[in-house]
Amino acid sequence: MVSDLPQILAEALTPLHPLIPPGTTCALLDYPSYPNLGDHLIWLGAVLYLRDRHCHVAYTASVRDFDADQLDRCLPADAPILLNGGGNFGDLWPRYQQFREAIAARYPQRPLIVLPQTLYFTDTANLQRAAAEFNRHPNLTLCLRDRRSLAIARDAFTDCRLVLAPDMAFHLAGQPGFAPVAATRHRLLYLCRGDREQPTNTDPALLALLNLTVADWPTFGWWLGAADQPRRQQLAGLARNLWQRGLTTPREWWARQQWQRASQPDFRAIAPPARQIQSWSFVHAGIYQFQQHRAVISNRLHGHILALLLEIPHIFLANSYHKNVAFYEAWTKAQPHCEFADSLSAVRPALERLGVPL
């Protein structure tokens, strides 16, 4: 039986349609020039969403290589700027928030659209500063990934257009490479983050599970540099080519080749194509990681989203603040193959309810 989950996930992004009419020429900023695979899922979701809306992405940039003069040369005077979505709107990851505020200040004449974000500020003064900058802009739309973020925005971003919409990675549902596969492995994956969003207790022993692999995204282990750094880009490309020529399992190599043949023409239409190709390689590594396991336990939001896209049974855990549970409550609570667990001790019973053999 064909699952209707891909259509359900992709249709959840329809609130964005009025903001980005078909045929729009735009810039897409804040490419993730770092190895967090979840942000590459978001980027690819945005790129493919814009492709399917028949939009022309005339300029892309990361925070580190943004060039205002180049944007102005590439983009018509009234064309909108889109800022990539994610979970870094706030003061936990200040560099990216400061970039958004600088773009809002520099381009009052252009429509700005912040693609779906989670809002989280630890310091009210930082929230007030961001709100003041955004509220000064005459045509700024802020898309929120959950109702808690929307409530914060309604109080602070009073002069912005606010839209509730899910993560852009939802648009990857049903794309080549995301088809579910039958579970043939016996191990479970505990995808556990180790950064500033790590929850307080992540000890795998509390799961009381055998055949458990504890890992983070594989891309953290083989990161060779950003796609916007030419010398490192060459090294990364060489390593990727060697890997694909045989320094991996034959099954993964073949799957990667099929995926690239299906998708590279679209990615090459957006300059520089190295960004999209690198993101595609990252995402494929995550897909292959997940497909080697019977079920997944994740305190990363995009571990949850990737498992949904692949229809892999999984347990979703909290991060250090409300991001994960708020997203689950807003969009995925009713989806099959998944439960949210509020503690590690609750994971084993949840897996049993999902019918995962232990």
DODORO-418329 format. One record per residue (C-alpha): z negated, x negated, y negated. Coordinates in steps of 0.5 Angstrom, whole numbers, plus 500, padded with zeros to 3 digits. Layout:
% DODORO-418329
z:Z | x:X | y:Y
...
This chain:
% DODORO-418329
z:500 | x:500 | y:500
z:502 | x:497 | y:493
z:496 | x:497 | y:488
z:496 | x:500 | y:482
z:491 | x:495 | y:479
z:496 | x:491 | y:475
z:499 | x:497 | y:472
z:492 | x:499 | y:470
z:490 | x:493 | y:467
z:497 | x:492 | y:463
z:496 | x:499 | y:460
z:490 | x:497 | y:457
z:493 | x:493 | y:452
z:497 | x:499 | y:449
z:492 | x:499 | y:443
z:496 | x:493 | y:441
z:503 | x:496 | y:440
z:502 | x:499 | y:433
z:500 | x:492 | y:431
z:506 | x:488 | y:434
z:512 | x:492 | y:433
z:518 | x:490 | y:438
z:522 | x:485 | y:435
z:517 | x:482 | y:430
z:518 | x:475 | y:428
z:511 | x:471 | y:428
z:507 | x:465 | y:429
z:502 | x:464 | y:434
z:496 | x:459 | y:433
z:490 | x:456 | y:436
z:493 | x:453 | y:443
z:488 | x:451 | y:447
z:489 | x:444 | y:447
z:483 | x:443 | y:452
z:482 | x:444 | y:460
z:478 | x:451 | y:460
z:483 | x:454 | y:464
z:481 | x:461 | y:462
z:484 | x:460 | y:455
z:490 | x:458 | y:458
z:490 | x:465 | y:462
z:489 | x:468 | y:455
z:495 | x:464 | y:452
z:500 | x:465 | y:457
z:498 | x:473 | y:457
z:499 | x:473 | y:449
z:506 | x:469 | y:450
z:508 | x:474 | y:456
z:506 | x:480 | y:452
z:510 | x:478 | y:446
z:516 | x:476 | y:450
z:516 | x:483 | y:453
z:515 | x:486 | y:446
z:522 | x:482 | y:445
z:518 | x:478 | y:439
z:520 | x:472 | y:436
z:515 | x:466 | y:436
z:517 | x:462 | y:431
z:512 | x:457 | y:431
z:506 | x:455 | y:435
z:500 | x:450 | y:434
z:493 | x:448 | y:436
z:487 | x:447 | y:432
z:489 | x:439 | y:432
z:496 | x:439 | y:430
z:497 | x:445 | y:426
z:502 | x:444 | y:420
z:502 | x:449 | y:414
z:509 | x:446 | y:411
z:512 | x:447 | y:418
z:509 | x:454 | y:419
z:512 | x:456 | y:412
z:519 | x:453 | y:414
z:519 | x:456 | y:421
z:517 | x:463 | y:419
z:519 | x:468 | y:414
z:515 | x:469 | y:408
z:512 | x:476 | y:410
z:512 | x:475 | y:418
z:505 | x:475 | y:421
z:500 | x:470 | y:424
z:497 | x:471 | y:430
z:491 | x:468 | y:432
z:490 | x:467 | y:440
z:484 | x:471 | y:443
z:478 | x:469 | y:447
z:471 | x:468 | y:446
z:470 | x:463 | y:441
z:469 | x:467 | y:435
z:462 | x:465 | y:432
z:458 | x:459 | y:431
z:458 | x:457 | y:439
z:464 | x:453 | y:438
z:465 | x:452 | y:430
z:471 | x:448 | y:430
z:475 | x:454 | y:432
z:472 | x:459 | y:428
z:473 | x:454 | y:422
z:480 | x:454 | y:423
z:481 | x:462 | y:423
z:477 | x:462 | y:416
z:481 | x:457 | y:413
z:488 | x:460 | y:416
z:485 | x:467 | y:413
z:484 | x:463 | y:406
z:490 | x:460 | y:406
z:495 | x:466 | y:407
z:493 | x:472 | y:404
z:500 | x:474 | y:403
z:501 | x:474 | y:410
z:499 | x:479 | y:415
z:494 | x:476 | y:420
z:492 | x:479 | y:427
z:486 | x:476 | y:431
z:488 | x:477 | y:438
z:482 | x:480 | y:442
z:475 | x:476 | y:441
z:468 | x:477 | y:443
z:464 | x:476 | y:437
z:457 | x:472 | y:437
z:453 | x:469 | y:432
z:447 | x:465 | y:433
z:446 | x:465 | y:425
z:446 | x:471 | y:421
z:449 | x:466 | y:415
z:455 | x:464 | y:419
z:456 | x:471 | y:420
z:456 | x:473 | y:413
z:460 | x:467 | y:411
z:466 | x:469 | y:416
z:465 | x:476 | y:414
z:466 | x:474 | y:407
z:472 | x:470 | y:408
z:476 | x:475 | y:412
z:474 | x:481 | y:408
z:477 | x:478 | y:402
z:484 | x:478 | y:406
z:488 | x:484 | y:404
z:491 | x:485 | y:411
z:487 | x:482 | y:417
z:486 | x:486 | y:423
z:481 | x:483 | y:428
z:481 | x:485 | y:435
z:475 | x:486 | y:439
z:474 | x:485 | y:447
z:468 | x:489 | y:448
z:464 | x:495 | y:444
z:458 | x:490 | y:442
z:463 | x:486 | y:439
z:466 | x:492 | y:435
z:459 | x:494 | y:433
z:458 | x:487 | y:430
z:464 | x:488 | y:426
z:464 | x:495 | y:424
z:457 | x:492 | y:420
z:460 | x:486 | y:417
z:468 | x:486 | y:417
z:468 | x:492 | y:413
z:475 | x:491 | y:410
z:478 | x:489 | y:416
z:482 | x:493 | y:421
z:478 | x:493 | y:427
z:481 | x:495 | y:434
z:478 | x:495 | y:441
z:483 | x:492 | y:446
z:481 | x:488 | y:452
z:483 | x:480 | y:454
z:490 | x:478 | y:453
z:490 | x:475 | y:460
z:490 | x:483 | y:463
z:498 | x:482 | y:461
z:499 | x:477 | y:467
z:497 | x:483 | y:472
z:503 | x:484 | y:476
z:507 | x:477 | y:474
z:510 | x:472 | y:479
z:505 | x:468 | y:482
z:499 | x:473 | y:481
z:500 | x:477 | y:488
z:494 | x:479 | y:492
z:494 | x:475 | y:499
z:490 | x:476 | y:505
z:484 | x:472 | y:506
z:484 | x:467 | y:511
z:479 | x:462 | y:509
z:471 | x:463 | y:511
z:468 | x:460 | y:505
z:466 | x:463 | y:499
z:467 | x:460 | y:492
z:461 | x:460 | y:486
z:465 | x:458 | y:480
z:459 | x:456 | y:475
z:460 | x:453 | y:468
z:456 | x:447 | y:466
z:457 | x:448 | y:458
z:453 | x:451 | y:452
z:455 | x:458 | y:455
z:451 | x:456 | y:462
z:446 | x:462 | y:464
z:439 | x:459 | y:465
z:438 | x:459 | y:472
z:445 | x:457 | y:476
z:441 | x:454 | y:482
z:446 | x:455 | y:488
z:440 | x:455 | y:493
z:438 | x:462 | y:490
z:444 | x:465 | y:493
z:442 | x:464 | y:500
z:449 | x:463 | y:502
z:453 | x:459 | y:508
z:460 | x:456 | y:507
z:459 | x:456 | y:500
z:463 | x:452 | y:495
z:460 | x:450 | y:488
z:465 | x:448 | y:483
z:468 | x:449 | y:476
z:475 | x:450 | y:474
z:479 | x:444 | y:477
z:483 | x:443 | y:471
z:476 | x:439 | y:468
z:477 | x:434 | y:474
z:484 | x:432 | y:472
z:485 | x:433 | y:465
z:489 | x:428 | y:462
z:490 | x:430 | y:455
z:493 | x:435 | y:450
z:500 | x:438 | y:450
z:500 | x:436 | y:443
z:499 | x:429 | y:444
z:505 | x:425 | y:445
z:503 | x:419 | y:449
z:498 | x:423 | y:453
z:503 | x:429 | y:454
z:508 | x:423 | y:458
z:502 | x:421 | y:462
z:500 | x:428 | y:464
z:507 | x:430 | y:465
z:508 | x:424 | y:470
z:502 | x:425 | y:474
z:504 | x:433 | y:474
z:511 | x:431 | y:477
z:508 | x:426 | y:482
z:503 | x:431 | y:484
z:508 | x:436 | y:485
z:513 | x:432 | y:489
z:508 | x:431 | y:495
z:501 | x:429 | y:493
z:498 | x:436 | y:494
z:499 | x:441 | y:500
z:506 | x:443 | y:502
z:504 | x:450 | y:501
z:501 | x:449 | y:494
z:507 | x:445 | y:492
z:512 | x:450 | y:494
z:508 | x:456 | y:491
z:508 | x:452 | y:484
z:516 | x:451 | y:485
z:517 | x:458 | y:486
z:513 | x:460 | y:480
z:516 | x:455 | y:475
z:523 | x:457 | y:477
z:521 | x:464 | y:475
z:518 | x:463 | y:469
z:520 | x:457 | y:465
z:526 | x:460 | y:462
z:521 | x:464 | y:458
z:517 | x:459 | y:456
z:522 | x:454 | y:454
z:524 | x:459 | y:449
z:518 | x:458 | y:445
z:517 | x:451 | y:442
z:514 | x:446 | y:444
z:515 | x:448 | y:451
z:510 | x:443 | y:454
z:505 | x:448 | y:451
z:507 | x:453 | y:456
z:509 | x:449 | y:462
z:502 | x:445 | y:461
z:498 | x:452 | y:461
z:502 | x:455 | y:467
z:500 | x:448 | y:471
z:493 | x:449 | y:469
z:493 | x:457 | y:471
z:497 | x:455 | y:478
z:491 | x:450 | y:480
z:486 | x:456 | y:478
z:490 | x:461 | y:483
z:490 | x:456 | y:488
z:483 | x:455 | y:488
z:481 | x:462 | y:488
z:486 | x:463 | y:494
z:483 | x:458 | y:498
z:476 | x:463 | y:499
z:474 | x:469 | y:502
z:471 | x:471 | y:496
z:468 | x:469 | y:489
z:462 | x:469 | y:485
z:463 | x:467 | y:478
z:459 | x:466 | y:471
z:466 | x:465 | y:467
z:469 | x:471 | y:464
z:476 | x:469 | y:467
z:473 | x:467 | y:474
z:472 | x:475 | y:474
z:479 | x:476 | y:470
z:483 | x:472 | y:475
z:479 | x:475 | y:481
z:481 | x:482 | y:479
z:489 | x:480 | y:478
z:489 | x:477 | y:485
z:485 | x:483 | y:488
z:480 | x:478 | y:491
z:473 | x:481 | y:492
z:468 | x:478 | y:487
z:461 | x:478 | y:484
z:461 | x:477 | y:476
z:455 | x:474 | y:473
z:452 | x:473 | y:466
z:453 | x:468 | y:461
z:448 | x:465 | y:456
z:449 | x:472 | y:452
z:452 | x:478 | y:452
z:460 | x:476 | y:453
z:460 | x:478 | y:461
z:456 | x:484 | y:461
z:459 | x:487 | y:455
z:466 | x:486 | y:457
z:465 | x:489 | y:464
z:462 | x:495 | y:461
z:468 | x:496 | y:457
z:474 | x:495 | y:462
z:472 | x:493 | y:469
z:466 | x:497 | y:471
z:470 | x:502 | y:475
z:475 | x:497 | y:478
z:475 | x:495 | y:486
z:473 | x:489 | y:489
z:468 | x:487 | y:484
z:460 | x:488 | y:482
z:456 | x:485 | y:477
z:450 | x:482 | y:479
z:444 | x:481 | y:474
z:441 | x:475 | y:478
z:443 | x:470 | y:483
z:438 | x:474 | y:488
z:442 | x:480 | y:487
z:449 | x:477 | y:489
z:448 | x:477 | y:497
z:447 | x:485 | y:497
z:453 | x:486 | y:493
z:457 | x:482 | y:497
z:455 | x:486 | y:503
z:457 | x:492 | y:499
z:464 | x:490 | y:498
z:465 | x:488 | y:505
z:465 | x:481 | y:505
z:463 | x:478 | y:512
z:457 | x:473 | y:511
